[in-house]
Amino acid sequence: MHGNGLPHRIDMTRLGEGEHSWSGALVDCPLPRMDALRAHVGAVSATLTLVLDRGRPRLYGECAGTVTLVCERCLAPVAVDAAGSFDLVVVDRIEEADGYGADQPVVVAAKGQLDIAAVVEDELILALPVIPTHDNTDCDGGQRQFGPAGEAAPARDNPFQALESLKRDGSGEVH
């Protein structure tokens, strides 16, 4: 087990064969794709294991964190718990990923530099809801009509009422 916190990058060329594990929080690390989503990421914790042997290196683990997004109903901040797990094959170049099927995810570690922050950020993004909303029913999206709050909505004529008269014949029966 390495250190208390998670490193932002791992230099795989400096590690020997075997299993290497890290556990802790990802602190003071920029997450640019989360910023692009206008999401604020709180504390993120993760457990990672990197297996280096004669075969292809593998990275597996879990991560969890709290992400604050904008509620799509009321446009107020909403905190979402995001968690994910992963099992990835580590490749040096993206061209090497072609040798694996679509069911085997890969991560690129160019020149042995594995970007842990990007892997954790990917998993958190995948765990986010498509449409973030508050769980409670009080989140209604605000006022649904124009005018002063509390005033009843104006009564409207039914546009199909004119068709009703066309359906009646001279005797008053509906056809």
C-alpha positions in Angstrom: 0.0 0.0 0.0 1.4 3.4 -1.0 1.0 6.6 1.0 -2.1 8.2 2.4 -3.4 10.1 -0.6 -3.8 9.2 -4.2 -1.1 10.4 -6.6 -2.3 12.4 -9.6 0.0 10.4 -11.9 1.8 7.1 -11.5 5.1 6.5 -13.3 4.8 2.8 -14.1 8.4 2.6 -15.3 9.5 3.1 -11.7 7.4 0.2 -10.3 8.5 -3.4 -10.2 6.4 -6.4 -11.2 3.6 -7.4 -8.9 0.5 -5.7 -7.4 0.6 -2.1 -6.3 -2.2 -0.5 -4.4 -3.2 3.0 -3.4 -6.1 4.2 -1.3 -7.1 7.6 -0.2 -8.4 11.0 -1.3 -7.7 12.8 -4.5 -6.9 16.4 -3.3 -6.0 19.6 -5.0 -6.3 18.1 -8.5 -7.9 20.0 -11.4 -10.7 18.1 -13.1 -11.2 20.0 -16.4 -14.0 18.0 -17.8 -16.0 18.4 -14.6 -15.4 22.1 -14.8 -16.8 22.0 -18.4 -19.9 20.4 -17.0 -20.2 23.2 -14.5 -19.9 20.7 -11.7 -18.2 21.3 -8.4 -16.5 18.2 -7.1 -16.2 17.7 -3.3 -14.1 15.1 -1.6 -13.2 12.2 -3.8 -11.9 8.9 -2.4 -10.6 5.9 -4.3 -9.0 2.6 -4.0 -6.7 1.5 -6.9 -4.7 -1.6 -7.7 -2.2 -1.7 -10.5 -1.1 -5.2 -11.6 2.2 -5.3 -13.5 3.3 -8.7 -14.7 4.6 -10.2 -18.0 1.2 -9.7 -19.6 -0.6 -6.5 -20.2 -0.8 -4.2 -17.1 -4.3 -3.9 -15.5 -5.8 -1.1 -13.3 -8.8 -1.8 -11.3 -10.5 -0.1 -8.4 -13.4 2.0 -7.1 -14.0 5.7 -6.5 -16.7 7.7 -4.9 -17.4 11.4 -4.4 -20.0 14.1 -4.0 -20.6 16.3 -7.1 -22.7 19.4 -7.0 -24.6 20.0 -10.2 -27.5 22.4 -11.3 -31.0 21.0 -10.9 -32.7 20.9 -14.2 -36.1 21.7 -12.6 -35.4 24.6 -10.4 -31.8 25.6 -11.4 -30.6 25.4 -7.8 -27.6 23.4 -6.8 -28.1 19.7 -6.1 -25.6 17.4 -4.5 -25.2 14.0 -6.2 -23.3 11.0 -4.8 -21.3 9.5 -7.6 -19.5 6.2 -7.3 -18.0 3.9 -9.9 -15.8 0.8 -10.3 -13.4 0.0 -13.1 -11.3 -2.7 -14.5 -9.0 -1.4 -17.3 -6.2 -2.7 -19.5 -3.3 -0.2 -19.6 -1.9 0.5 -23.1 1.0 2.7 -24.2 -0.7 4.0 -27.4 -4.3 4.2 -28.4 -3.5 2.1 -31.5 -2.9 -0.9 -29.1 -6.5 -0.7 -27.9 -7.6 -2.0 -31.3 -6.3 -5.5 -30.2 -9.0 -5.6 -27.5 -12.7 -6.0 -28.0 -15.3 -3.3 -27.3 -16.1 -5.1 -24.0 -12.6 -4.5 -22.6 -12.0 -0.9 -21.7 -8.5 0.5 -21.9 -6.7 3.5 -20.5 -3.7 5.1 -22.3 -0.5 5.6 -20.3 1.8 7.2 -22.7 5.4 6.5 -21.9 4.4 4.7 -18.7 2.7 7.8 -17.2 -0.7 6.8 -15.9 -3.0 9.7 -15.2 -5.0 8.6 -12.1 -6.9 11.9 -11.9 -8.3 11.4 -15.4 -9.3 7.8 -14.7 -11.2 8.9 -11.5 -12.8 11.8 -13.3 -14.0 9.5 -16.1 -15.6 7.2 -13.6 -17.3 10.0 -11.7 -18.7 11.5 -15.0 -20.1 8.1 -16.0 -21.8 7.8 -12.6 -23.6 11.2 -12.9 -27.3 11.3 -13.7 -28.3 12.4 -17.2 -30.8 14.9 -15.9 -29.8 16.0 -12.4 -32.8 16.9 -10.2 -33.7 17.1 -6.5 -35.3 14.0 -5.1 -38.1 15.9 -3.2 -41.4 16.9 -4.8 -41.0 20.5 -3.5 -38.6 21.1 -6.4 -41.2 22.2 -8.9 -39.2 24.4 -11.2 -40.7 27.7 -10.0 -43.7 29.6 -11.0 -45.7 28.1 -13.9 -47.8 31.1 -14.9 -47.5 34.8 -15.3 -48.9 37.2 -12.8 -48.6 37.7 -9.1 -47.8 34.7 -6.9 -50.9 33.0 -5.5 -53.2 34.4 -8.1 -55.3 31.7 -9.8 -54.6 31.0 -13.5 -57.1 32.7 -15.9 -59.9 30.6 -17.2 -59.5 29.7 -20.9 -62.1 28.7 -23.5 -61.9 25.2 -24.8 -60.7 25.5 -28.5 -62.6 22.3 -29.3 -66.0 23.6 -28.1 -66.6 25.1 -31.6 -66.2 21.6 -33.1 -68.8 20.3 -30.7 -71.5 22.5 -32.4 -70.5 21.1 -35.8 -71.0 17.5 -34.6 -74.6 18.2 -33.7 -77.3 18.1 -36.3 -80.5 20.1 -36.2 -82.1 17.8 -33.7 -79.4 18.3 -31.0 -78.0 14.8 -31.2 -74.3 14.2 -31.2 -73.0 12.1 -34.1 
